[in-house]
């Protein structure tokens, strides 16, 4: 197969390949960028592989950075752009089931491609657009299949995270995992416990935020991967309820909130669960708030003050998530009630702490904060209009 019209990302990098080849070495576009272009998807990163060793690359180009030279990667700076160039290599001795103990630089493209995870990622393109396909990756792209290169079990023993990548690609591409590869995932799922949770979380979140997330999530459960993730052991039945959801998650917060709901977690349980997954503080706090708000709606507790405290900016997102999870309550009634709240936060109040000091004739102190909170709640609950005269009268009447 030949790509008649190279994508713009490849065209911009052609001078790099040309200089390497003029120096007597081979150079190719490889990996995900090739796969995505053939599938008609946007290209994110352009990876270049070469028969030139790192020191040889550094002699060819004037400006380079030793990005990961021990693994054969050098960043080349050319024409106001940067390109990662990696030497063909073989790997061996994966004692931690993640990184090779030994990396050997080689001159053979075929040897380099055979160490890759899946056939659809083991494709290369030369500067003329010719596709090099040693493992029937093009055929698997056409059949929408995720198949390991060579022996699947060997690939997963080299890097156990590849099992999560399999279900992630499944979700992103809406492909199916080839039978022998799927069986190898199921057989080797316990190896996932050897992998840092940060790496697992990264793949899992990409899965959840994909258009076809349910496809990947179903096999995440079916192939036993969930059993070796924090908080998921023996929870397959509960988690499978998420497969009845309609639509896609708007963001990471929504995805975690849905999981917390499926597992029937309360506030402290969910907070601890997210800490175990080492989710960022920002995402954790937003997700915990969202689950608390979701439980209010589910119980038809439309207390405006509680909803307001959880954040009105979060309201529409949680409402959308409730609809996605098919949680039944009176959406129209709730929206009408929330629309009556005249402020988004305390900064919208028509009175300030300085005003309160002047009205009450007091100096700044605890009474100011207490009065502001009292006024804020009264406005939210509709007990007083948010204008200065009304708030002044309310303040004087409630001392």
N, C-alpha and C positions, 0 to 999 in steps of 0.2 A: 504494500500500500504506500502511496505517496500523497502527502498533504500538498495540494496544488498551491494554496495560498496560506503561507505561514501567518499565524496571529501576530498582531502588533507587538506583543510582549516578546515574542521570539525574534522578530525582525530587529528590534532594538538591541538584542543581545548577540546578533549575528557577528558583529566585529570581534567579539571575544572568541567565538568558535573559529573564525577565520584566522586570527593570529595564532591560536594554538595549533591549527592544522598546518599553517605555513612554517611553523617551527618543527614540523615532522611528527606531530602527535595526533591522536584521535580526540574528538570532542563531540558530545551529544547533549540534546535536551532530554531529560529523563523524568520518570515518576509521575506525580499527580498532575503536573501541568500538561503533559502529553495526554493523559487520560481525560482530563476535563475538556481540553480542546476538541478531542475526537467526539466527546459527548455533547459538544455545543454549550458547555458551561463556562462561566467566567474563570479566568486563570488567576490564581492568587500569588503563587511563588514560582519563579522560574529556576529550576535546578539544572545545573550543568555538570556532567561527569566527563572525565578525561583519562587518557592513558598516561598523561604527564604526571610525574610525581610533584609534590608540593614545592620542593626546591627548584624544580624545572619551571613551574608556573611563575615563581617569583623572579626568574631570570627573563621570562618572556614579557612580563608587564612591569612597568615602572612603579606603579602604586598598588601595593597589596597590604592586606591585614591578615595576620595569623589568627583566623577566627577559631579554628579547631584543628590545628595542624597535626596533632597526634592522631587524629582520625582521618587526616587527608584533606581537610577543608581549608581553603584559602579564599578570602574575599578580594576580588579584583575591582579596583576603582577605574572606570573608563567612561569618558564622555558624560560626566556628571551623573553617573549611575553606578551602583554597586552590584556585583554578581558573586554568588557563592559557587566556587569551583571545587569539586570533590574528586579526588583520584579514585580510579577503579580499585576496589579492594575486596578481600575476603575476610571473614571473621571466624573466630573459634573460641571455645572455652567460656560458655555463658554460665558461670557459677551462680550469679544472682538472678538468672532468668530475665535479664533486662539489657545488660551491656556486655559486649565481648571482652574477654580477658586479653585477647590478642587480635590486632588488626594488621593485615599484610597487604601492602600495595601490590597491585598486579597490572599487567598491560592489556588484559583481555576484558572486553565489554561483557561477553557471555558469562564469565566468572563473576563479574560485579552484579549482573542482573539476577543470577540464580540465588543470591543471598537475600533478595527482597521478599516482602511479605506475601503479596497477592499478584496473580498474573496480570491484573488490570493496572498494576503499578510498576510492572517490570517491562515497560515499553520505553523505547528510545527513538529519537528523531535526529537525523543528521542535518547539516546546514542546507541540504537540497530538498528537505522535506520527506526523505525516505524514512519509513517507520521500520524499526528493527524490533521484531517480535519473536523471541526465542521460546515462549511458553504458551502460545495461543491466547494471549491476552486480548487480541482483537476479537477473536471468536467469543470469548467470555463477555466482553463488552456488548457484543451483539445479542448474546443470550441473556444479558443482565444477570450474570453469575459472579459471585465472589469465591474464587478458588485459590488455595494456597499454592505457592510456587514449590514444586517437588512434593516432598512428604510434609503434610500439614503438621503432624506431631513434632517433627524436627524444627519447623518454623516457630511453633509456639514455645518449645523448650528454649530456643534462642532468645525469644523476647515474648514473655507471657502477655504483655500489653496488647500484642497483636490480636488476641481474642476479643478484646474490647474494640479494637479498630475494626474488626470484622462486622460487628453489629452496628458500629457507628457508620461505616460505609453503607451498610444495608439501609439504614435510616436516611442517609443523605442522598443516596442514588436510587432508592426504591428497588434494589436488587435482592436476589435470594442467595443465601450461602449454599454453595455446592455440598452435596450430601456427605462426602468423606471429610471435607473441611469442617462441616458442622459437627460431625461425630467426634472429630479431634478436639474441637472446642469443648464439647460436653465431657469428654474423657479427661481433659487437662485443666478444667475449670479451677481445681484447687490451687493451681500455680498462681492464680490471680492474687492470692494472699501474700505472695512474695513481692508484689509491686507497691510502690509508694501510693498512698491514697490520693495525693495531688494529681498524679498521672492518670489514675482511674477516673477521678472526678472530671478532669478535662475532657476525656473521651465521652463520658456519660452525659455531660451537659451538652456537648455537640450533638449527641444522639437525640436528646430530649427536645432540642430546638430545631430539629430537622423537619422538613415538610412531611416526610413519611415516618415520623418517629415511632408510630405504633408497630410498624413492621420490624424495626430493630429492637424495640422494647419487648416484643413478644418472644423473640429468640434470646434476648438477654435473660428472660425468665426460663424459657424452655431448655436452654443449653446450660443451665445451672450457674451462670455467672453471678446472678443475684445473690446466691448463697454465700458468696465470699466477699460481699460488700457490707459496710457498716449498717447495722439496723435492718438488714433484709433477710437474714437467715430465718427459714421457715415462714416467710411472709409471702410466698408466691401467690397464694389465693387472693390475699388482700391486694397485692400489687396488680394482679391481673384485672381488677375492677377498673383500673385506669384505661384499659383497652376499650371500654365502653364510652370513653370521652369523645366529644365531637369537636373537631378542629385541631388547631395547633397552639402551643404555648407562646404568649407574646414575649416572654423574657425568662431569664433563669429564675427570678423570684417566683414567678407563677408556677414553673415546673416543680420546684421544691415544695411550694405550698400544696400543690395537688398530691404530691407523695405523702406529705404529712397528714393530709386529710384521709387518703386511702388507708394509711396505717393507724388511723384513729388516735393520733397523738395529741396530748394536751400541751400547754405552753412550755413547761420545763422539759418535757420529753423531747419535743421538737427542737428546742434550743440545743439540748445535749446532742441530739442526732446530727444536727448541722455542724456542730463543733467536731464531731467524730469524722465528718466528711471534709473537715478543714475548709469550709466555705468561707468566703471573705466576710468580715464583720458587717459590711454594708448590705450584702445579699442576705446574710443571716437575719439581721434586724428587720429588713423589709419583709422577708418570708414569714417570720414569726408574727409580725403585725398583721400580715395578710391572712394567716390562718386564724388568728384571733377574731378578725373581722368576719371571716367566712363562717365561723361557728356562730357568731351573733346572728347573721342572716339566716343560717340554717334553722336556728331556734326561734326565728321570727322575733328576735329581740331588736326592735328598731329604736333603741335609746339613742337619741341624737348626740348626746354628749359623748357616749362611748365611741360612736362612729366617727365623730369629729376628732377625738383624741388619737384614733388610729391613722388619721390623715385623709382629708378629702381628695387629695391627689391620687390616693391609692384606691378610692372608692370604685371608680369606673373599672379599673383593672380587676378588682376582686369580683365585681358584678359580672364581668365577662367570664372570669374563671368559673363562677358558680353556674353560669349557663353552659359552659363547656363540659362541666362535670354533671350536668343535669340535676342540680340541687333545686328542689322545688320550694318556692315561696312567692309571695306577691311582689314581683319585680316593680310593677307600676306604682303600687302604694309606697314602696320603699324609696323609689326615685323621687316621687312627689314630696315626700317628707324631707329628704336630704336637700332638695332644691330650695327648700324654705330657709336653710341656714344661710345667713347673710354675710358671713365672714369665712375666710379660708384659714386664718390664723390670727393670733393676738395683734399682729401688726396692722390688721385691718380695722381695729377698734377706733372709734371716733374720739377716744379719750386716751391720755397718756399718764404715766406715773407722775410726771411733773404736774399735770392738771390735778390729779388726786391730792397731791401735797398742798396745792393752793386751795382747793375746795374744802379740804378737811383742816387746813391750817396746821399741818404736821410736817416734821422733817422726814427725809427718806429713811425707811426702815421696813421691818417685816409686814407692817400693816398695809403698805403700798402693794406688795406682791399679793397678799391675801385679797385685797380689794379688787385688784386687776383680775384675778382668777374668778372671783365672785361675779364680776361684771361680764367676763368672757362667757361663763357658763349661762348666765341669764340671757345673753344675746343669742347664743347657739340654740337654747331651748325655746326661744321665741317669747320670753317673758318681758323683754324690753327692746325697743327699736335702737338701732345703732346710729344714733345722732347725739351730739354733745349734750344738748339740753335734757334729753330723756335720760341719758346715762348719769348726768349730774344729779337729777332728781332721784333716780334709783339709788345712787350711792348714798345720798343724804337720808333716804328713807330706810336704809338697811344697815344703819350703824348701831 
